[in-house]
Amino acid sequence: MEEQSFGKVYYWSHESAIGGDTFLIAESFDDFIGRIEARKEEKDDREVVGVKYSPRLLKLINEKRMKDGLPPLVQ
């Protein structure tokens, strides 16, 4: 990290071209935290879709979740 960049907070866009992939978002961590605001989500009319896993797939997913320290999914 360059000395003039030390302590600043950047956003790295992994999908951007190299050289244009970082964006300064705050001069310091305290500045970054101070910019965070709660935002009220707008309600929409999207339909919620349920997913039904086969028992075998659910078992594989839950084995991976347990390795990652996550609770199992339940159908």
C-alpha positions as CSV (number, residue, x, y, z in Angstrom):
1,M,0.0,0.0,0.0
2,E,1.3,3.4,-0.9
3,E,2.0,5.8,2.0
4,Q,-0.5,8.4,0.7
5,S,-3.3,5.7,0.7
6,F,-2.6,4.4,4.2
7,G,-5.7,4.6,6.5
8,K,-8.1,5.3,3.7
9,V,-11.1,3.0,2.8
10,Y,-11.4,1.8,-0.7
11,Y,-14.0,-0.3,-2.5
12,W,-12.5,-2.9,-4.8
13,S,-14.6,-3.9,-7.8
14,H,-13.4,-7.4,-8.9
15,E,-15.3,-7.0,-12.1
16,S,-13.6,-3.8,-13.3
17,A,-10.4,-3.6,-15.4
18,I,-7.1,-3.5,-13.5
19,G,-6.2,0.1,-12.8
20,G,-9.9,1.2,-12.6
21,D,-10.9,-1.3,-10.0
22,T,-10.6,0.7,-6.7
23,F,-12.7,3.6,-5.5
24,L,-12.0,5.8,-2.5
25,I,-15.1,5.8,-0.3
26,A,-13.8,7.4,2.9
27,E,-10.7,9.2,4.2
28,S,-10.6,7.0,7.3
29,F,-12.4,4.1,9.0
30,D,-14.1,6.5,11.4
31,D,-15.2,8.6,8.4
32,F,-16.5,5.4,6.8
33,I,-18.5,4.4,9.9
34,G,-19.9,7.9,10.2
35,R,-21.3,7.7,6.7
36,I,-23.4,4.5,7.3
37,E,-27.1,5.3,7.5
38,A,-30.1,3.1,8.1
39,R,-32.2,2.8,5.0
40,K,-35.8,1.8,4.9
41,E,-36.5,-0.8,2.3
42,E,-39.3,0.0,-0.1
43,K,-42.0,-2.6,-0.2
44,D,-42.6,-4.2,-3.6
45,D,-45.0,-6.6,-5.2
46,R,-42.4,-9.4,-5.8
47,E,-43.7,-12.9,-5.2
48,V,-41.7,-15.1,-2.8
49,V,-40.8,-18.4,-4.4
50,G,-40.2,-21.5,-2.2
51,V,-37.5,-24.0,-3.1
52,K,-37.9,-27.7,-2.4
53,Y,-34.7,-29.7,-2.3
54,S,-34.4,-33.4,-2.8
55,P,-33.4,-35.3,0.3
56,R,-29.9,-36.0,-1.2
57,L,-29.2,-32.4,-2.2
58,L,-30.5,-31.1,1.2
59,K,-28.0,-33.5,2.9
60,L,-25.1,-32.3,0.8
61,I,-26.0,-28.6,1.4
62,N,-26.3,-29.2,5.1
63,E,-23.0,-31.0,5.3
64,K,-21.3,-28.0,3.7
65,R,-23.2,-25.6,6.0
66,M,-22.1,-27.5,9.0
67,K,-18.4,-27.3,7.8
68,D,-18.9,-23.6,7.4
69,G,-20.4,-23.2,10.9
70,L,-23.9,-22.5,9.7
71,P,-27.2,-24.1,10.9
72,P,-28.8,-26.7,8.7
73,L,-31.6,-25.9,6.3
74,V,-35.0,-27.4,7.2
75,Q,-37.8,-28.1,4.7
